[in-house]
Amino acid sequence: MVSQTTVSTIPKSGQTEDDVVVTPREVPRWVITTSSVTLVILLWEFFGRDVNPVMGSYPSAIAVAGWELLLSGQLTKALLDSLKAFIAGFGLSVIIGVPLGLVIGRSRFLEAALGIFVTGAYAMPLVALVPFLVMWMGLGFLVKASVVFLMSVFPIIINTWLGVRAVPKTLIEVGQSFVASDFTILRRIVLPATIPYIMAGIKLSVGRGVVAMIIAEFFTAISGLGGIIINSANNFDTARMFVPVFVLMILATALNSFVGWVERRVAPWQTEMAGREEG
């Protein structure tokens, strides 16, 4: 998508104005994103007012309900309660998932021994395990963090594993020709080449982790943002129920943006290779 504004080049020696190439200026991504979000909110506000309040709500009513929750302190307390389990479970999934994916991808034996379990566990409906986790761990913080961990770790493992398998064999052979150890090859060659896959797996896990956080609060002690959703739904307060949903959307978007920022700092060459500009 390009704007109507164009950038003209000053004529060089021997050129006329007709020979000057006019280059269109691209619209910044933030402008497109802001315009898209604004349009959706305006349409929702316009049409949402005609919907039965029990069946739905609209942005201005949700904003008022959110402000009331914020002033009462309920929203802040619920968000902090939810974030504790999310940070613990998601952080552990990154700490365990990345190294495990690296070693599975590099070891033929471990790939044959563990790969089938990782793939099967990723495809399994992990929500079905929540009642068992509740029986084993109770209704507190531990079970919530465990649910987040189980739903977040497998995309990281699989993406890292596939990233290792995608490393060009020629790069590995270069390291071997210099008599580099397996650990050195893993740290200096495989890991840098796998960073885009790792970051993609973490981005996928962010969404699954946020969903897991709410599922855990639904099935265990009703607290946090999930508790607000359940209690508001039971009271048919749709506007209030949508507040945690928006908070979760903003949280997931912010975390994905942060992961993208980290990737650009850790592996800046990927942006250059892709030929894409941010902004």
NORKA-V7879 format. One record per residue. N is the residue number from 1. SS is DSSP state (hx for helix, st for strand, lp for the rest). Layout:
# NORKA-V7879
n,ss
N,SS
N,SS
This chain:
# NORKA-V7879
n,ss
1,lp
2,st
3,st
4,st
5,st
6,st
7,st
8,st
9,lp
10,lp
11,lp
12,lp
13,lp
14,lp
15,lp
16,lp
17,hx
18,hx
19,hx
20,lp
21,lp
22,st
23,st
24,st
25,st
26,st
27,lp
28,lp
29,hx
30,hx
31,hx
32,hx
33,hx
34,hx
35,hx
36,hx
37,hx
38,hx
39,hx
40,hx
41,hx
42,hx
43,hx
44,hx
45,hx
46,hx
47,hx
48,hx
49,lp
50,lp
51,lp
52,lp
53,lp
54,lp
55,lp
56,lp
57,lp
58,lp
59,hx
60,hx
61,hx
62,hx
63,hx
64,hx
65,hx
66,hx
67,hx
68,hx
69,hx
70,hx
71,hx
72,hx
73,lp
74,hx
75,hx
76,hx
77,hx
78,hx
79,hx
80,hx
81,hx
82,hx
83,hx
84,hx
85,hx
86,hx
87,hx
88,hx
89,hx
90,hx
91,hx
92,hx
93,hx
94,hx
95,hx
96,hx
97,hx
98,hx
99,hx
100,hx
101,hx
102,hx
103,hx
104,hx
105,hx
106,hx
107,lp
108,hx
109,hx
110,hx
111,hx
112,hx
113,hx
114,hx
115,hx
116,hx
117,hx
118,hx
119,hx
120,hx
121,hx
122,hx
123,hx
124,lp
125,lp
126,hx
127,hx
128,hx
129,hx
130,hx
131,hx
132,hx
133,hx
134,hx
135,hx
136,hx
137,hx
138,lp
139,lp
140,lp
141,hx
142,hx
143,hx
144,hx
145,hx
146,hx
147,hx
148,hx
149,hx
150,hx
151,hx
152,hx
153,hx
154,hx
155,hx
156,hx
157,hx
158,hx
159,hx
160,hx
161,hx
162,hx
163,hx
164,hx
165,hx
166,lp
167,lp
168,lp
169,hx
170,hx
171,hx
172,hx
173,hx
174,hx
175,hx
176,hx
177,hx
178,lp
179,lp
180,lp
181,lp
182,hx
183,hx
184,hx
185,hx
186,hx
187,hx
188,hx
189,hx
190,hx
191,hx
192,hx
193,hx
194,hx
195,hx
196,hx
197,hx
198,hx
199,hx
200,hx
201,hx
202,hx
203,hx
204,hx
205,hx
206,hx
207,hx
208,hx
209,hx
210,hx
211,hx
212,hx
213,hx
214,hx
215,hx
216,hx
217,hx
218,hx
219,hx
220,lp
221,lp
222,lp
223,lp
224,hx
225,hx
226,hx
227,hx
228,hx
229,hx
230,hx
231,hx
232,hx
233,hx
234,hx
235,lp
236,lp
237,lp
238,hx
239,hx
240,hx
241,hx
242,hx
243,hx
244,hx
245,hx
246,hx
247,hx
248,hx
249,hx
250,hx
251,hx
252,hx
253,hx
254,hx
255,hx
256,hx
257,hx
258,hx
259,hx
260,hx
261,hx
262,hx
263,hx
264,hx
265,hx
266,hx
267,lp
268,hx
269,hx
270,hx
271,hx
272,hx
273,hx
274,hx
275,lp
276,lp
277,lp
278,lp
279,lp
